[in-house]
Amino acid sequence: MNSKLFLLLFCTSVISWRCAAFAPPSGGKKDTIPPELLSANPPSGTVRLLEQVVELAFSEYMDEKSFATGIRIAPVLEDDPVVKFMGNRVRVFFPDGIKNDMTVVLTLSRAIKDEHGVELAKPIQLAYSTGDEIDTGIIKGRVYSSNPAAVYLFNDNGSDTLLLSKPNYISETEDNGSFEFNYLSPDKYKILALERSAAGLQLDQKRMTYGVPYFNSVKLDSIFTGIRIRSFKEKEPLRLLRGEWKDWNWGQLYFNDEIVDSVTIDELQIGNQDMEWFNHPVDKKAIVVTITNTIQNEKERISFKHISLNQTILVESSAVNVSIPTEVDTNHLSVISPAAKKTISPDQYGPPLELVFSRPLTDSLLNNIHVELMLDDTNNVAFKQTIQSPMKISIFPNDGWKPKKKYQMKLFKHKSSNEKHTFKDSVTIINIETTRPQGYGGFTGLIEGYESAQLITEIYSVEKAEWNFNSVVNSEGRFEYKHIPESSYIFHVFEDMDDNKTFSNGKAYPYQPSEWFYVLPDTIEVRANWDIEFQPFNVGK
């Protein structure tokens, strides 16, 4: 081979080798295995700590950014620890403020991730002492929340705003909601849970999901377990957000929360003209308002004196300006719900098929909508038609829905001098398929281990949020559920101290503990046509 050609090929190979990236081959299964802490130097449990730096070794390369908020020192100090990142090793330098004879807890939160974005399986706590011994106090519990939570621990100094300040200790829940504080000194503590995304921040009651336990504080001697907390978000006062005018005789008002059917709205007007209203058939946070006379102005003001429920005022006097469309709405009437295909699980109560229209109609128009219901495209089905509101009617077969069948509903265009009062197409078709019948069952049981005359049980379906029921525990400790849809249910017991038949979550400020409660560890299965007598539930304290 020519020496010059050999030299050229050799140099090209060297350059290519030097430019090659050292990386695992692409493709393959996605890494889902949580990283592990292999060692800590000095090890957890070290006393008489002199050099306040700890080196951590992990099972794989880690995500450097996750350590910025993932490492905490407890008790919480003025400054954060300094972290030096070295791939699969990390050095943590303790901040100033650590005193003599002080137990220091280094917490590695679940926010810490490996280079593939996989979090630690659970929080890790490492304890060190600048004195001769490490505190051994433990507090354990569980947070019941739909999302991961952080748990704050405060040295109780008697302040009524304590839970709004920075905590002394922070922990996080595992996947099942359990949490644990270790290496605590004997003291009196208050506890608060809040959403994990806000860990390290002070509580904002109006914006954050949080929870408090059913007692005022913990007096810790050695170990305190069995703490239970239910997370919730404080309900904002009802507020009018905005309004819009849709056509000559109707509009909509939007609120920040749901409007229940039983509220009263006093002196509801647009300009000086009184209005009628009804709940929006789809949006639970809106109402539909209607008038009988045409509005001549380009802009008007919708106002009301107040909204009340059972003589309790929910909203004081409010008003909103709306623009009145200059052109009349010429769109045809349409069905906005259900879609062209609908699945129904039949039961003895129906359910009725609810037809929601695109605009309010008069009773005369609603009663004259031509509807036909067919079974298997051949047999006419007799049904009952009920007007629910000016925008909604319900249809229910006289003999109920037959299971595992196909129905077809037809809505026909009717003659009208006003085209928008009827449908654009001559026939609107909705195809309906029924499943097997909805099954129902029941169960009874006995509550033991907690003495109270105000116990209430409640169950929540795992599959359908709207399936929630409660049963009062009688003087003998018994409760009973009859004719409950078959499903898996979460079982709660709570002490209804305020006698409102609803669990009260408590409050961070002014501090008020929640009502006592217990959650059964396993779900309860309700099966169709079965009535089960359970063994006594020992809920303890």
C-alpha positions, 0 to 999 in steps of 0.5 A: 500500500502506498505510504501516503495513502496508509497515513491518510487512512490512519489519520482519518481513523484516529479522528473518527475515534476521537470524535466518537461519543461514548454512549449506550446504544440507542433503542431497547426498553425504556429505563423504568427502574428507580435509582438506588443510593449505594452508600453515604460517606460518612454513613448515616448514624455518624455522631460527633460529625466534624467535617460537615460534608457527605458524599453520596454514591448512586447506582447510576448517573443522575439528573443534576437539575433534580438535586437543586430542589431534591435535597433538604436539611432538617431542621430547616435552616436559613440557607440551603445545602450546597451540592457538587454534582459528579455524575453518579456521585454527589457531595452535599455541603451542610449550610451554616447554622448547625449547632453543637449537640444537634441531630441533622437529617439529610432528606433525599426527596422523590424529586431526585431522578436519574439521567432517564428521568426516573424518580427515587422509589421513596424518600431517603433520610440520613441522620448525623449528629454534632453531639454524642447521640442521634435523636430517635423519635419517629412520627408515621402516618398516611395522607389520603390524596389523589396526588403525591403529597409533602408533609410538614412538621412544625415545632409547636410554639403555640402560634395560631399562624404556625402552619402558615410559616416555614416548617422545621421538617419536611417529608414526602409520601410514598406511592400508597400515601404513607409518610415517616419522620425519623430522628426527631427530638422529644417535643410538641409538633403540629402536622400539615400535608400539602401538594408535593409540587409546593414542597418547601413553600409556605402554605397558601390556603387559597391556592394549594391543596392541603390537609390537617389531622384530626387532632391539634398536635403530637406530643412526642416521646419516642414513636407516634403512629397512625396519623391520618390526613385527608387532602382538600382544597378550600372552596372559594366564595362563589363569584360571578366571572363573566356573561355573554348574550347569545341572541335576542332573548337569551344569554349565559352567566359564568361562575367560579363554582357549580350552581345548584338547582336549589339556589335563589337569585333575587332581582335578576335583571338585564337593564331594567328588564326582569329575567328568568334563569335555569341551570345550564344543561352541560356546564355546571358552573353556568346558568342560562338567562332569558327575557321576553322582550327584545333589547334595543341597546348595543350594550347592557348590564346584567345584575342581581341583588344576591344569590342565596341557598337555604337563607344563606347568602352565597353572593352579594350584589353583582353585575356584568356588562354584555354586548348585544349581537347586532345580527340575529342568530340564524343557525339552525337548532341542533342537538349538542348532547348526546353525540351521534352514538350513545352507550347506555347501561340499563337498570330499573330506573332507566337511565333516561336519555337526555337530549340537550339543544343548542338554544332555549325553546318554548314549551310549545316547541319542545312538545312538538319536536317529532321523536321516534325510537326504534328497536333493531331498526324495525320495531317502534318503541313507546316512550315517555318524554319529559321537559327538563328545562327549555334546553333539555328533554329526557326520553325513557322507554315505557318498558325500559331499555332492553339489555344488549340491544341496538336502538335508533332515535330519530328527530325530524325537522318540523315546519316552521316560519322561523328556520332556526326553530328547527333542525337543518337536516330532515332527520337527525339520528342518534344510534344507541347501544345498550350493555348488560343490565346494571347490577345492584347489591348491598352489604351490612356491617358493624363498627368496633373500636371507636365509641361515638354516637355520631359515626357515619360511613361513606363509600366511593366507587373506584370506577365512577366518581358519581357513585358515592353513598353514606349510611349512619351508624346506629346505636348498636354500631351497625350500618347498612347499604341497600341497592348499591351499583355493583363496583369496587368501593373505598370505605370510610368512617368519620365522626360527624362532630358538626352534625352536617352529614358531611366530612369536615376537613378542618382548616390551617388558619384559624387552626381547626382539626379535621373530624376523626376518620378511618379508611379501610385498607382494602376495597369492598366489592359490591356484587349484583344480587348479593347482600353481604354481612361483613365481619366487624370493622375494628377502626381503633383510634 
